[in-house]
């Protein structure tokens, strides 16, 4: 549904987005992740014409954004939840958006109900919490009943109930055939509903894979406690399985619990304790982007 080809943006000597090429599939939720300064927001602004790229292009179902006959009916975007007049009510804010996008005004009441703001429709946006502004911004993105949602950190300011509501709403949108492209720093939350992940760092594409594929890139660790550590080390070394000694335990990477257990059984080595752990998705992403982080702890 979305194709990004060679997208590049430079500010002075700093390259914010560096020859970024990727494809985003319809009917799926695609997470967009990376450390601060990775180029996520700049990329999303270029995708909807708010920032002019130095090179490259973005197409929606084969059409450039500037050539779409009705952009709001194809793409609904939330790039800044604060972009609303503080003196306008939620209803009037959406009416103004509908008018400027040539959309029917009867959609206003529907999207207010969809995001749970129907009871606050006549309140001024300036008095809204950040979470309420996020809901109002999403209502604006939904006005045109678009095929695609582009959302930059949409869970900022939402309470746990609001985050769950957003997760369910975006999953349902994708299940109906829509395309969701969402950036977030909440990796654990994103892993609950995203299908695919695009990882960037220093403006470059680092990975594009399913959530499961990204998580599986880190090796499983097997920890063994045995009264015969020297014998088990010899057996594992002979099988070209790397092993480290950590006190009373052996730490094995590049194998599985089942394989280690089988080798120990075949050689008559007794095992008191055997466990297996996999790195979290967050650990995998942090390891992947560590070399491109703009700010790192000492």
VOVEXZA-138912 format. One line per field, with one value per residue: x, y, z of N, C-alpha, C in turn; residue in one letter; residue number from 1. Coordinates in Angstrom, 1 decimal. Atoms other than C-alpha are relative to their C-alpha. Layout:
n_px: (X|...)
n_py: (Y|...)
n_pz: (Z|...)
ca_px: (X|...)
ca_py: (Y|...)
ca_pz: (Z|...)
c_px: (X|...)
c_py: (Y|...)
c_pz: (Z|...)
code: (A|...)
pos: (NUM|...)
This chain:
n_px: (0.8|-0.9|-1.4|-0.9|-1.1|-1.2|0.3|-1.2|0.1|-1.2|0.1|-1.4|-1.0|0.6|1.0|1.1|0.5|-1.1|0.3|0.9|0.9|0.7|1.4|0.9|1.1|1.4|0.6|-0.9|-0.5|-1.5|-0.7|-1.1|-0.7|-1.3|-0.3|0.1|-0.9|-0.1|0.6|1.4|0.9|-0.3|0.5|1.4|0.4|-0.2|1.0|1.2|-0.3|-0.3|-1.4|-0.4|-1.2|-1.1|0.0|0.9|1.4|0.9|1.2|1.1|0.6|-0.5|0.3|-0.7|0.9|0.4|0.9|1.2|1.1|0.5|-0.9|0.5|0.7|-1.0|-0.9|0.3|-1.3|-0.1|-1.4|-0.2|1.4|0.2|0.4|1.4|0.2|0.4|1.3|1.1|0.5|-0.4|0.9|-0.3|-1.3|0.2|0.7|-1.0|-0.8|0.9|0.2|-1.2|-0.3|1.1|0.6|1.4|0.0|0.7|-1.1|-0.5|0.6|-0.4|-1.4|0.0|0.5|-1.0|-1.1|0.4|0.1|1.3|0.5|-0.8|0.0|0.2|-1.1|-1.1|-1.2|-1.1|0.1|-0.2|-1.3|-0.7|0.7|1.2|-0.4|-0.3|1.2|0.5|-0.8|0.3|1.3|-0.3|-0.6|1.0|1.1|0.2|0.1|-1.2|-0.5|-1.3|-0.2|-1.4|0.1|-1.3|0.1|1.4|0.3|-0.5|1.0|1.1|-0.1|0.1|1.2|0.0|-1.0|0.6|1.0|-0.7|-0.5|1.2|0.5|-0.9|0.1|1.2|-0.2|-0.8|0.7|1.0|-0.8|-0.7|-1.5|-0.4|-1.4|0.0|-1.2|0.2|-1.2|0.5|-0.2|0.8|1.4|0.1|-0.1|1.2|1.0|-0.7|-0.3|-1.3|-0.8|-1.1|-1.0|-0.9|-1.0|-0.8|0.6|-0.1|0.8|-0.8|0.7|1.4|0.4|1.1|-0.4|-0.7|-1.3|-1.0|-0.3|-0.8|-1.4|-0.9|-0.1|0.5|-1.0|0.4|-0.8|0.0|-0.6|-0.3|-1.2|-1.1|-0.1|-1.1|0.3|0.9|-0.7|-0.7|1.0|0.5|-1.1|-0.2|1.2|-0.1|1.0|-0.8|0.5|-0.8|0.2|0.4|0.1|0.5|0.9|-0.5|0.8|-0.2|0.7|-0.1|0.6|1.3|0.0|0.2|-1.3|-0.9|0.5|-0.3|-1.5|-0.4|0.5|-0.8|-1.3|0.1|-0.3|1.1|0.4|0.9|0.9|-0.2|1.0|-0.2|0.6|-0.2|0.0|1.3|0.0|-0.6|-1.4|-0.4|-0.1|-1.1|-1.3|0.0|-0.2|-1.0|-1.0|0.5|0.7|-0.5|-0.4|-0.3|-0.5|-1.4)
n_py: (-1.2|-1.1|0.2|-1.1|0.3|-0.8|-1.2|-0.6|-1.3|-0.5|-1.3|-0.4|1.1|1.2|0.7|0.5|1.2|0.3|0.9|1.0|0.7|1.0|0.2|0.2|0.8|-0.3|1.0|0.3|-1.0|0.0|-0.9|-0.8|-0.2|-0.4|-0.9|-1.5|-0.5|1.0|-0.5|0.5|-1.1|-0.6|0.9|-0.1|-1.3|0.0|0.9|-0.7|-1.3|-1.1|-0.3|0.3|0.9|-0.4|1.0|1.1|-0.3|0.9|0.2|0.7|0.8|-0.5|-1.4|-0.9|-0.7|-1.3|0.3|0.6|-0.9|-0.3|0.6|0.4|1.3|1.1|0.0|-0.7|-0.1|-0.7|-0.2|-0.9|-0.1|-1.3|-0.9|-0.3|-1.3|0.2|-0.6|0.7|1.2|1.2|0.1|-1.1|0.3|1.1|-0.6|-0.8|1.0|0.6|-1.0|-0.3|1.2|0.3|1.2|-0.2|-0.3|1.0|0.9|-0.5|0.6|1.4|0.2|-0.4|1.2|1.1|-0.2|-0.2|-1.4|-0.5|-0.7|-1.2|-0.6|-1.4|-0.6|-0.6|0.9|-0.6|0.5|1.5|0.6|0.5|1.2|-0.4|-0.5|1.1|0.5|-1.0|0.1|1.2|-0.2|-0.8|0.9|1.0|-0.7|0.4|1.5|0.3|1.3|0.1|-0.9|-0.3|-0.5|-0.2|0.1|-0.3|0.4|-1.0|-0.7|0.9|0.8|1.5|0.3|-0.7|0.8|1.3|-0.4|-0.3|1.3|0.7|-0.8|0.1|1.4|0.2|-0.7|0.8|1.3|-0.4|-0.2|-1.3|0.0|-0.8|-0.2|-0.7|-0.1|0.1|0.4|1.1|1.2|1.1|-0.2|0.1|1.4|0.6|-0.1|-0.2|1.2|-0.2|-1.1|-0.6|-0.6|-1.0|-0.6|-0.9|-0.2|1.2|1.2|1.0|1.3|0.0|1.4|0.2|-0.1|1.3|0.1|-0.8|0.5|1.3|-0.3|0.2|1.4|0.5|0.4|1.1|0.1|1.4|0.3|1.4|0.3|0.5|-1.1|0.2|1.0|-0.6|-0.9|0.8|0.5|-1.2|-0.5|1.0|-0.2|-1.4|-0.8|-0.9|0.1|-0.8|0.4|-1.1|0.5|1.4|0.2|-0.1|-0.8|0.5|-0.8|0.7|1.4|0.0|0.8|1.4|0.6|0.2|1.1|1.2|0.3|0.5|1.4|0.9|0.2|0.4|-1.1|-0.4|-1.4|-0.4|-1.1|-0.4|-1.0|-0.6|-1.3|-0.7|-1.4|-0.7|-0.8|-1.2|0.2|0.1|-1.2|-0.9|0.5|-0.3|-1.5|-0.6|-0.7|-1.2|-0.9|-1.4|-0.2|1.2|-0.2|0.2)
n_pz: (0.0|0.0|0.4|-0.2|0.8|-0.1|-0.7|-0.6|-0.5|-0.7|-0.6|-0.1|0.1|-0.6|0.8|-0.9|0.6|0.9|1.1|-0.6|0.9|-0.8|0.4|-1.1|0.5|-0.4|-0.8|-1.1|-0.8|0.2|-0.9|0.5|-1.3|0.0|-1.1|0.3|1.1|1.0|1.2|0.2|0.2|1.3|1.0|0.0|0.6|1.4|0.6|0.2|0.7|-0.9|0.1|1.4|0.0|0.9|1.1|-0.2|0.0|-0.7|0.8|-0.7|1.0|1.3|0.3|-0.9|-0.9|0.6|1.1|-0.5|0.2|-1.3|-1.0|-1.3|0.2|0.1|-1.1|-1.2|-0.7|-1.3|-0.2|-1.1|-0.6|-0.5|1.2|0.0|-0.6|-1.4|-0.3|0.7|-0.6|0.8|1.1|1.0|0.6|1.0|1.0|0.8|0.8|1.0|1.0|0.7|0.8|0.8|-0.6|-0.5|-1.4|-0.9|-0.5|-1.2|-1.1|0.0|-0.5|-1.4|-0.7|0.2|-0.8|-1.3|-0.4|0.2|-1.1|-0.1|1.3|-0.1|-0.8|0.7|0.1|-0.9|-1.4|0.1|-0.3|1.2|0.5|0.8|1.3|0.9|0.5|0.9|1.2|0.8|0.6|1.3|1.0|0.5|0.7|1.4|0.1|0.9|0.2|-0.7|-1.1|-0.4|-1.4|-0.7|-1.4|-0.4|-1.4|-1.0|-0.8|-0.3|-1.2|0.4|0.6|1.3|0.8|0.4|0.9|1.2|0.6|0.6|1.1|1.1|0.4|0.7|1.3|0.9|0.3|1.0|1.3|0.0|-0.2|-1.1|-0.1|-1.3|-0.7|-1.5|-0.9|-0.9|0.7|-0.5|0.4|1.4|0.3|-0.2|1.1|1.3|0.8|0.5|-0.6|0.8|-1.0|0.6|-0.9|0.8|1.3|0.9|-0.3|-0.7|0.1|0.3|-0.1|-0.9|-1.4|-0.4|0.7|-0.7|-1.3|0.1|0.5|-1.1|-0.3|-1.2|-1.0|-0.8|-1.2|-0.5|-1.3|0.1|-0.9|0.9|1.0|0.9|1.0|1.0|0.8|1.0|0.9|0.8|0.8|1.1|0.9|0.5|-0.6|-0.9|-1.4|-0.9|-1.4|-0.9|-1.4|0.0|1.2|1.3|0.8|1.4|1.0|1.3|-0.1|-0.7|-1.2|0.4|0.5|-1.1|-0.8|0.7|0.0|-1.4|-0.2|0.7|-0.6|-1.4|-0.9|-0.8|0.0|-1.1|0.4|1.4|0.4|1.3|0.1|1.2|-0.3|0.3|1.2|-0.3|0.0|1.4|0.6|-0.6|0.5|1.4|0.2|-0.9|0.7|0.7|-0.9|0.0|-1.4|-0.7|-1.4|-0.1)
ca_px: (0.0|2.8|6.2|9.0|11.9|15.3|13.9|16.6|16.6|19.6|19.7|23.1|25.8|23.3|21.5|18.2|17.0|19.5|18.3|15.4|13.5|10.8|7.3|4.4|1.7|-2.1|-4.1|-1.3|0.0|3.6|5.6|8.2|10.9|14.3|16.2|15.7|17.1|16.7|14.7|11.2|9.3|11.1|10.2|6.6|6.4|7.9|5.3|2.5|4.2|4.9|8.6|10.1|12.6|16.0|15.6|13.2|9.5|6.5|3.6|0.2|-1.1|1.1|0.1|2.2|0.6|0.5|-1.4|-4.1|-7.5|-8.7|-5.8|-7.9|-9.8|-6.6|-4.4|-5.3|-2.3|-1.6|1.9|1.3|-1.7|-1.3|-2.3|-5.7|-7.1|-7.4|-10.5|-12.5|-14.7|-13.9|-16.9|-16.0|-12.4|-13.6|-16.1|-13.3|-11.2|-14.1|-14.7|-11.1|-10.9|-14.2|-15.6|-19.3|-20.0|-22.1|-18.8|-18.0|-20.5|-19.5|-15.8|-16.4|-18.3|-15.6|-12.9|-15.0|-15.3|-19.0|-19.7|-16.9|-17.8|-18.7|-15.6|-12.8|-9.7|-7.5|-8.8|-8.2|-5.6|-2.9|-4.8|-8.0|-6.1|-4.7|-8.2|-9.3|-6.4|-7.2|-10.8|-9.5|-7.5|-10.5|-12.8|-12.2|-12.7|-9.1|-7.4|-4.2|-3.4|0.0|0.5|3.5|3.6|-0.2|-0.1|1.7|-0.5|-2.9|-3.7|-3.6|-7.2|-6.7|-3.6|-5.6|-8.4|-5.9|-4.4|-7.8|-8.9|-5.8|-5.9|-9.5|-8.7|-6.0|-8.3|-10.8|-8.0|-6.6|-2.9|-1.5|2.0|2.7|5.8|6.3|8.9|6.7|8.2|6.4|3.1|3.8|4.7|1.2|-0.5|2.1|2.5|5.7|8.5|10.7|13.8|15.8|18.9|20.9|18.4|19.2|17.1|18.4|15.7|12.3|10.7|7.9|7.8|8.7|11.5|13.1|12.8|14.3|17.5|19.0|20.3|18.6|20.6|20.6|21.8|22.8|23.6|25.4|27.8|29.9|30.6|34.0|32.6|29.7|32.0|34.1|31.0|29.7|33.0|33.4|29.9|31.1|28.7|30.2|29.9|31.0|31.4|29.6|30.2|28.2|26.4|27.3|26.0|25.4|24.5|23.8|21.9|18.6|17.6|16.4|19.8|21.8|19.7|20.1|23.9|24.1|21.9|23.9|27.1|25.7|26.1|23.7|21.8|20.3|18.8|18.3|16.6|16.3|15.7|15.2|15.9|12.8|11.8|13.0|16.4|16.7|15.9|18.2|21.0|20.2|20.2|22.9|25.4|23.2|21.7|22.0|22.3|23.9|24.5|28.1)
ca_py: (0.0|2.4|2.5|4.7|4.9|6.5|9.1|11.5|14.7|16.8|19.7|21.4|18.9|16.5|13.8|13.2|10.6|8.7|7.0|5.2|2.6|0.4|-1.0|-1.0|-3.7|-3.2|-5.0|-4.9|-2.8|-1.7|-0.2|2.4|2.4|3.8|6.0|9.8|11.5|8.4|10.3|8.9|12.1|13.6|10.6|10.8|14.5|13.9|11.1|13.7|16.7|18.7|18.5|18.5|15.6|16.3|13.1|10.1|9.8|8.2|6.6|5.4|2.6|3.9|7.5|10.4|12.2|15.5|13.8|12.2|13.6|13.5|13.0|12.8|9.8|7.9|9.0|10.0|11.4|12.4|13.9|16.4|16.1|19.7|21.1|22.4|25.8|26.0|28.1|25.8|23.0|19.5|19.5|22.8|21.7|18.6|20.7|23.0|20.0|18.5|21.8|22.3|18.7|18.8|16.0|15.6|17.2|14.3|12.3|14.6|13.1|9.6|10.0|11.8|8.7|6.4|8.0|8.4|12.2|12.5|13.6|16.3|17.5|21.0|21.5|23.7|21.8|24.2|22.6|19.0|16.8|15.4|12.1|13.8|15.7|12.5|11.2|14.4|14.2|10.6|11.6|14.2|11.5|9.3|12.0|10.9|7.2|6.7|3.6|4.4|5.8|7.5|8.0|9.5|8.5|8.3|6.8|9.8|11.1|8.1|6.3|2.4|2.2|4.7|2.7|-0.5|1.3|2.6|-0.8|-2.4|0.4|0.2|-3.6|-3.5|-0.9|-3.2|-6.3|-4.4|-4.1|-0.7|0.1|1.4|2.9|3.9|5.2|4.5|4.4|1.9|-1.2|-3.6|-2.1|-2.0|-5.7|-6.5|-5.5|-4.7|-7.3|-5.8|-3.5|-1.1|-0.1|3.0|4.5|7.5|8.0|4.6|1.5|-1.1|-3.8|-4.5|-7.7|-9.2|-8.7|-12.4|-12.1|-9.2|-10.8|-14.1|-12.3|-12.6|-16.0|-18.0|-18.5|-21.8|-22.0|-25.3|-26.4|-29.7|-31.5|-32.5|-29.1|-30.1|-33.1|-31.1|-28.4|-31.0|-32.4|-29.0|-27.9|-31.1|-30.3|-26.7|-25.2|-22.1|-22.3|-19.9|-20.8|-18.5|-19.6|-22.9|-22.5|-23.0|-20.4|-21.6|-19.6|-20.9|-24.0|-25.0|-26.5|-29.7|-30.1|-29.6|-32.0|-34.6|-34.3|-34.6|-37.7|-39.3|-38.9|-39.8|-36.3|-35.4|-32.1|-30.4|-27.4|-26.4|-23.2|-21.3|-17.6|-15.4|-11.7|-9.4|-7.5|-4.4|-5.9|-6.9|-3.5|-1.7|-4.0|-3.3|0.5|0.9|2.1|4.8|6.3|10.1|10.1|7.3|6.9|7.0)
ca_pz: (0.0|0.8|-1.0|0.1|-2.3|-1.6|0.8|1.9|4.0|5.1|7.4|7.0|7.7|9.4|7.4|9.1|6.7|4.5|1.3|3.1|1.1|2.5|1.8|4.1|3.6|3.7|6.3|8.9|11.7|11.0|13.9|13.2|15.9|16.6|19.1|19.4|16.3|14.2|11.6|12.3|12.6|9.6|7.6|8.5|7.7|4.3|3.7|3.9|2.2|5.4|4.8|1.3|0.7|-0.9|-2.9|-3.2|-3.1|-1.4|-3.2|-1.8|-3.9|-6.7|-6.4|-4.9|-2.0|-3.9|-6.7|-4.6|-5.6|-2.0|0.4|3.5|2.0|1.5|4.4|7.9|9.8|13.4|13.6|16.4|18.8|19.8|16.3|17.1|18.0|21.9|21.7|19.5|20.8|19.7|17.5|15.8|15.3|13.4|11.5|10.3|9.3|7.4|5.6|4.6|3.3|1.5|3.7|4.7|8.1|9.3|9.8|12.7|15.1|14.1|14.7|18.0|19.1|17.7|19.8|22.9|22.9|22.2|25.7|25.5|22.0|23.2|25.4|24.3|23.1|25.1|28.3|27.1|28.6|26.3|26.2|25.1|22.5|21.2|20.8|19.1|16.7|15.8|15.2|12.7|11.0|10.7|9.2|5.6|6.4|5.1|3.9|5.8|9.2|9.9|13.6|15.4|19.0|19.4|22.9|24.5|27.3|27.3|30.5|30.5|29.6|26.7|25.5|25.4|23.6|21.0|20.5|19.9|17.6|15.4|15.3|14.2|11.5|10.1|10.3|8.1|5.4|6.5|6.7|10.0|10.2|13.8|15.6|19.3|22.1|24.0|22.6|24.9|24.1|20.4|20.5|21.6|18.4|15.7|12.9|11.4|12.5|10.6|12.6|11.8|13.3|12.2|9.4|7.9|7.6|10.1|9.8|8.3|9.4|11.4|15.1|15.6|13.1|14.9|18.3|17.0|15.8|19.3|20.3|23.0|26.3|28.1|31.7|33.2|36.8|36.9|39.4|36.3|34.7|33.3|31.5|30.0|28.9|27.0|25.4|24.3|23.0|20.9|19.4|18.5|21.0|22.8|26.6|29.4|33.1|35.5|39.1|39.5|36.2|32.6|30.2|26.6|23.6|20.1|21.2|22.9|26.1|24.3|22.5|25.7|27.6|24.9|24.8|28.6|28.6|25.9|27.9|31.3|32.7|35.5|35.3|38.4|36.7|33.1|31.9|28.7|28.1|25.1|25.0|24.9|21.8|23.6|24.2|20.6|19.4|21.8|20.7|17.1|17.5|20.1|17.6|16.2|19.4|19.5|23.3|25.3|29.1|30.2)
c_px: (0.9|1.4|0.8|1.3|1.1|-0.2|1.2|-0.3|1.2|-0.3|1.5|0.9|-0.6|-1.0|-1.0|-0.6|0.9|-0.5|-0.9|-1.0|-0.7|-1.4|-0.8|-1.3|-1.4|-0.5|0.9|0.4|1.5|0.5|1.2|0.8|1.5|0.3|-0.4|1.0|0.2|-0.6|-1.5|-1.0|0.2|-0.5|-1.5|-0.5|0.2|-1.1|-1.3|0.2|0.2|1.5|0.4|1.3|1.0|0.0|-1.0|-1.4|-0.8|-1.2|-1.0|-0.8|0.4|-0.1|0.8|-1.1|-0.6|-1.0|-1.3|-1.2|-0.7|0.9|-0.6|-0.8|0.9|0.9|-0.5|1.3|-0.2|1.5|0.3|-1.4|-0.3|-0.5|-1.5|-0.2|-0.5|-1.4|-1.2|-0.4|0.5|-0.8|0.3|1.3|-0.2|-0.8|0.9|0.8|-0.8|-0.2|1.2|0.4|-1.1|-0.7|-1.4|0.1|-0.6|1.0|0.4|-0.6|0.4|1.4|0.2|-0.4|1.1|1.1|-0.4|-0.1|-1.4|-0.5|0.8|0.0|0.0|1.1|1.1|1.2|1.1|0.0|0.1|1.3|0.7|-0.7|-1.2|0.4|0.5|-1.2|-0.6|0.8|-0.3|-1.4|0.1|0.6|-1.0|-1.2|-0.3|-0.2|1.2|0.3|1.2|0.0|1.5|0.0|1.4|-0.2|-1.4|-0.4|0.5|-1.2|-1.2|0.2|-0.1|-1.2|0.0|1.0|-0.6|-1.1|0.6|0.4|-1.1|-0.5|0.9|0.0|-1.3|0.0|0.8|-0.8|-1.1|0.7|0.8|1.5|0.3|1.5|0.2|1.4|-0.3|1.3|-0.4|0.1|-0.8|-1.4|-0.2|0.0|-1.3|-1.0|0.6|0.2|1.5|0.7|1.0|0.9|1.0|1.0|0.9|-0.5|0.0|-0.9|0.9|-0.6|-1.4|-0.4|-1.2|0.5|0.7|1.3|1.0|0.4|0.9|1.5|1.0|0.0|-0.6|1.2|-0.5|1.0|-0.2|0.7|0.3|1.2|1.2|0.2|1.2|-0.3|-1.0|0.6|0.8|-1.0|-0.5|1.0|0.3|-1.1|0.0|-1.1|0.7|-0.6|0.9|-0.4|-0.3|-0.3|-0.4|-0.8|0.8|-1.0|0.3|-0.8|0.2|-0.6|-1.4|0.0|-0.2|1.4|1.0|-0.3|0.3|1.4|0.4|-0.5|0.8|1.3|-0.1|0.3|-1.3|-0.3|-0.9|-1.0|0.4|-1.1|0.4|-0.7|0.3|-0.1|-1.4|0.1|0.8|1.5|0.6|0.1|1.1|1.4|0.2|0.3|1.0|1.1|-0.4|-0.8|0.7|0.6|0.2|0.5|1.5|0.2)
c_py: (1.3|-0.4|1.2|-0.4|1.1|1.4|0.6|1.5|0.4|1.4|0.5|-1.1|-1.3|-0.7|-0.6|-1.3|-0.4|-1.2|-1.2|-0.6|-1.1|-0.1|-0.4|-0.7|0.4|-1.2|-0.4|1.2|0.0|1.0|0.6|0.4|0.4|1.0|1.4|0.4|-1.0|0.4|-0.4|1.1|0.7|-0.8|0.1|1.3|0.0|-0.9|0.7|1.4|1.1|0.4|-0.5|-0.9|0.6|-1.0|-1.1|0.4|-1.0|-0.2|-0.9|-0.7|0.5|1.4|0.9|0.7|1.3|-0.2|-0.7|1.0|0.4|-0.6|-0.5|-1.3|-1.1|-0.1|0.9|0.1|0.8|0.1|0.9|0.2|1.3|1.0|0.1|1.4|-0.1|0.5|-0.7|-1.2|-1.2|-0.2|1.0|-0.2|-1.0|0.6|0.8|-0.9|-0.6|1.0|0.2|-1.2|-0.4|-1.4|0.3|0.3|-1.0|-1.1|0.5|-0.7|-1.5|-0.2|0.5|-1.2|-1.1|0.1|0.3|1.4|0.6|0.8|1.3|0.8|1.5|0.7|0.5|-0.9|0.5|-0.6|-1.5|-0.4|-0.5|-1.3|0.3|0.6|-1.0|-0.6|0.9|0.0|-1.2|0.1|0.8|-0.8|-0.9|0.7|-0.5|-1.4|-0.5|-1.5|-0.2|1.0|0.1|0.7|0.1|0.1|0.3|-0.3|1.0|0.6|-0.9|-0.8|-1.5|-0.4|0.6|-0.7|-1.3|0.3|0.3|-1.2|-0.8|0.7|-0.2|-1.5|-0.3|0.7|-0.9|-1.3|0.3|0.3|1.3|-0.2|0.9|0.0|0.9|0.0|-0.1|-0.3|-1.1|-1.3|-1.2|0.1|-0.2|-1.5|-0.8|0.0|0.2|-1.4|0.1|1.1|0.5|0.8|0.9|0.5|0.9|0.3|-1.1|-1.1|-1.1|-1.4|0.2|-1.5|-0.1|0.2|-1.2|-0.1|0.8|-0.6|-1.3|0.3|-0.2|-1.5|-0.3|-0.4|-1.1|0.0|-1.4|0.0|-1.5|-0.3|-0.5|1.1|-0.2|-0.9|0.6|1.0|-0.7|-0.5|1.1|0.5|-0.9|0.1|1.4|0.9|0.9|-0.1|0.9|-0.6|1.2|-0.5|-1.5|-0.3|0.1|0.8|-0.3|0.8|-0.7|-1.4|0.2|-0.9|-1.5|-0.6|-0.2|-1.2|-1.3|-0.4|-0.5|-1.4|-1.0|-0.4|-0.2|1.1|0.5|1.5|0.3|1.0|0.4|1.0|0.7|1.4|0.7|1.5|0.6|0.7|1.3|-0.1|-0.2|1.3|1.0|-0.5|0.4|1.5|0.6|0.9|1.3|0.9|1.4|0.3|-1.4|0.2|-0.3|-1.4)
c_pz: (0.0|-0.4|0.2|-0.7|0.1|0.7|0.7|0.4|0.8|0.5|0.3|-0.2|0.5|-1.0|0.9|-0.5|-1.2|-0.9|0.5|-1.0|0.7|-0.6|1.2|-0.5|0.5|0.9|1.2|0.8|0.0|1.0|-0.6|1.2|-0.3|1.1|-0.4|-1.0|-1.1|-1.4|-0.2|-0.3|-1.3|-1.1|-0.2|-0.5|-1.5|-0.7|-0.3|-0.5|1.0|0.0|-1.4|0.0|-1.0|-1.2|0.5|0.0|0.8|-0.8|0.9|-1.1|-1.4|-0.3|1.0|0.8|-0.6|-1.2|0.4|-0.2|1.3|1.1|1.3|-0.1|-0.1|1.2|1.1|0.9|1.3|0.3|1.2|0.6|0.5|-1.1|0.0|0.8|1.5|0.3|-0.7|0.8|-0.9|-1.2|-1.1|-0.6|-1.1|-1.1|-1.0|-0.8|-1.2|-1.2|-0.9|-0.9|-0.9|0.3|0.5|1.5|0.9|0.5|1.4|1.2|0.1|0.5|1.4|0.9|-0.1|1.0|1.5|0.5|-0.2|1.2|0.3|-1.3|0.1|0.9|-0.8|0.0|0.9|1.4|0.0|0.6|-1.2|-0.5|-0.8|-1.3|-1.0|-0.6|-1.0|-1.3|-0.8|-0.6|-1.3|-1.1|-0.6|-0.8|-1.4|-0.2|-0.8|-0.1|0.9|1.2|0.3|1.3|0.6|1.5|0.5|1.4|1.0|0.7|0.3|1.3|-0.5|-0.7|-1.4|-0.9|-0.5|-1.1|-1.4|-0.7|-0.7|-1.2|-1.2|-0.5|-0.8|-1.4|-1.0|-0.4|-1.1|-1.4|0.0|0.3|1.1|0.1|1.3|0.7|1.5|0.7|0.9|-0.7|0.5|-0.4|-1.5|-0.4|0.1|-1.2|-1.4|-0.7|-0.5|0.7|-1.0|1.0|-0.7|1.1|-0.8|-1.4|-1.0|0.4|0.6|-0.2|-0.4|0.0|0.9|1.4|0.5|-0.6|0.7|1.4|-0.1|-0.4|1.1|0.4|1.4|1.0|0.8|1.2|0.7|1.4|0.0|1.0|-0.9|-1.0|-1.0|-1.1|-1.0|-0.9|-1.2|-1.1|-0.9|-0.9|-1.2|-1.0|-0.6|0.6|1.0|1.4|0.9|1.4|0.8|1.4|-0.1|-1.2|-1.3|-0.9|-1.5|-0.9|-1.4|0.0|0.7|1.2|-0.3|-0.5|1.1|0.8|-0.6|0.0|1.4|0.3|-0.7|0.6|1.5|0.9|0.7|0.0|1.2|-0.4|-1.4|-0.4|-1.3|0.0|-1.3|0.3|-0.4|-1.3|0.3|0.0|-1.4|-0.7|0.5|-0.4|-1.4|-0.3|0.9|-0.7|-0.7|0.9|0.1|1.4|0.7|1.4|0.0|0.6)
code: (X|X|X|X|X|X|X|X|X|X|X|X|X|X|X|X|X|X|X|X|X|X|X|X|X|X|X|X|X|X|X|X|X|X|X|X|X|X|X|X|X|X|X|X|X|X|X|X|X|X|X|X|X|X|X|X|X|X|X|X|X|X|X|X|X|X|X|X|X|X|X|X|X|X|X|X|X|X|X|X|X|X|X|X|X|X|X|X|X|X|X|X|X|X|X|X|X|X|X|X|X|X|X|X|X|X|X|X|X|X|X|X|X|X|X|X|X|X|X|X|X|X|X|X|X|X|X|X|X|X|X|X|X|X|X|X|X|X|X|X|X|X|X|X|X|X|X|X|X|X|X|X|X|X|X|X|X|X|X|X|X|X|X|X|X|X|X|X|X|X|X|X|X|X|X|X|X|X|X|X|X|X|X|X|X|X|X|X|X|X|X|X|X|X|X|X|X|X|X|X|X|X|X|X|X|X|X|X|X|X|X|X|X|X|X|X|X|X|X|X|X|X|X|X|X|X|X|X|X|X|X|X|X|X|X|X|X|X|X|X|X|X|X|X|X|X|X|X|X|X|X|X|X|X|X|X|X|X|X|X|X|X|X|X|X|X|X|X|X|X|X|X|X|X|X|X|X|X|X|X|X|X|X|X|X|X|X|X|X|X|X|X|X|X|X|X|X|X)
pos: (1|2|3|4|5|6|7|8|9|10|11|12|13|14|15|16|17|18|19|20|21|22|23|24|25|26|27|28|29|30|31|32|33|34|35|36|37|38|39|40|41|42|43|44|45|46|47|48|49|50|51|52|53|54|55|56|57|58|59|60|61|62|63|64|65|66|67|68|69|70|71|72|73|74|75|76|77|78|79|80|81|82|83|84|85|86|87|88|89|90|91|92|93|94|95|96|97|98|99|100|101|102|103|104|105|106|107|108|109|110|111|112|113|114|115|116|117|118|119|120|121|122|123|124|125|126|127|128|129|130|131|132|133|134|135|136|137|138|139|140|141|142|143|144|145|146|147|148|149|150|151|152|153|154|155|156|157|158|159|160|161|162|163|164|165|166|167|168|169|170|171|172|173|174|175|176|177|178|179|180|181|182|183|184|185|186|187|188|189|190|191|192|193|194|195|196|197|198|199|200|201|202|203|204|205|206|207|208|209|210|211|212|213|214|215|216|217|218|219|220|221|222|223|224|225|226|227|228|229|230|231|232|233|234|235|236|237|238|239|240|241|242|243|244|245|246|247|248|249|250|251|252|253|254|255|256|257|258|259|260|261|262|263|264|265|266|267|268|269|270|271|272|273|274|275|276|277|278|279|280|281|282|283|284|285|286|287|288|289|290|291|292|293|294|295|296|297|298)
